[in-house]
């Protein structure tokens, strides 16, 4: 069983930075994709960034150049560094692990990020 635990959310002013971290436990190998989704009030959950086992990354267009996803295989963690934050980035952020061969999703409990002055 795969379990994910996020940390690092909070309140930040526009233009500020936050780093989210997700600790992954269970049988994770390079056949798992790790990443981050977010869900704002009244909106659907959306992919923010993902990183494949081989290190290739993908970002939502609106966060390109501002967010960076990274994976530490030794520590079994996946982080999201968020810079130049905007009010539109306000959402609950969820860590996700996807088993590629059968598209099984494992979710963290979510962490709130609020960007406001």
Number of C-alpha atoms within 10 A of each C-alpha: 7 15 16 21 18 22 17 14 18 14 15 18 14 17 14 14 17 19 16 21 21 25 17 22 14 10 9 18 11 13 13 21 22 28 27 25 19 22 19 16 9 6 9 9 15 14 17 24 23 26 21 18 15 10 13 10 16 16 19 13 9 11 17 12 11 13 20 20 23 20 20 10 13 6 10 15 18 25 22 23 14 20 17 15 22 18 15 12 21 20 21 18 27 25 29 27 24 20 18 13 8 7 11 10 14 15 18 19 14 22 20 18 22 20 21 16 9
